[in-house]
């Protein structure tokens, strides 16, 4: 079995929209005879089967995930068997149902190397089937989309190969144009560092004053004369955003976050922190380095006195499944829909979160940021 180097979130998204893409990397499996006879949650095992109702996919080496096969038909009788592998939501016995995968089941290879043992239940949601005419149209549209995805994949492979060849040529023939571009980038970084360093004490003083104001429970309205005096200094403070003064790059980040990738370290919340928060614990949240993180730590050490800045990565798409993780790090404002099931939410960063380095490749959340949904 050839494993796929993909995150589990990506596998779920591909399965729900174009499951045929995963078929060539899947092993068809079904419950073993012993499991079917006993039907117990204590030990559920699966084995390879030509007409199996489930797909086994190795996402990373020795990391196995179980999916229902494409277009699986689940009646009331078969539902009882499915429940030993997946948590089932919204099943309706009066009509045909389609499924949406929320989370695949986790399995592990047993010592006999021919069977897999269930480690963790998956989760599926049933949705009402669409009329036959619409279904045919959607199937046709889905097939066209699959063809387009395959073409795009081929183009990406070609671009990757071309990029690798170009990179090899660049390394062998390093010309003046590339050097000039690097000098411009270095100059920009140097200018940003010089500016931030020169304003270090001013930023620290302003941040302290703003925090003191925010901690006052009863705010006193200033007299008219003081209000006019405050307005006269509006231009000096017009870029103070929720306690972080004058962050010039924030507007540029919201416009084009991908341009900041070269200055960022990719991180994710540790599994332990997520588990503690789900249990209601108020322990500190920690993040760790990863190759494909949902968040970026901006590596300018002089940005703020107390730590580093944390923002969402450019490829983060917030839906109902990722919203929980985002809420651990950012306060949510703006128009948040009650039903955001499969819709990616547009957002801007009003204030970055603040983290501090606690050890090599690990950070602790110091202050939450603010995300505004559009």
Secondary structure, DSSP 4 states (H G I P E B T S, - for coil): -PPP---HHHHHHHHHHHTHHHHTT-EEEEE-HHHHHH--SS--EEEE-TT-SEEEEEEETTEEEEEEPTT----HHHHHHHTTTEEEES--TTS-EEEEEEEPEEEEE-TTSSEEEEEE-EEEEEEEPPPHHHHHHHHHHHHHHHHHHHHHHHHHHHHHHHHHHHHHHHHHS--HHHHHHHHHHHHHHHHHHHHHHHTHHHHHHHHHHHHHHHT-SSPPPPPHHHHHHHHHTHHHHTTEETTEE--THHHHHHH-GGGGGGGEEEEEE-HHHHHHHHTT--PPPEEEE-SS-SEEEE--TTSBTTBEEEEE-TT--B-TTTHHHHHHHEEEEE---S--TTPPBPEEEEE-EEEEEEETTEEEEEE-EEEEE-
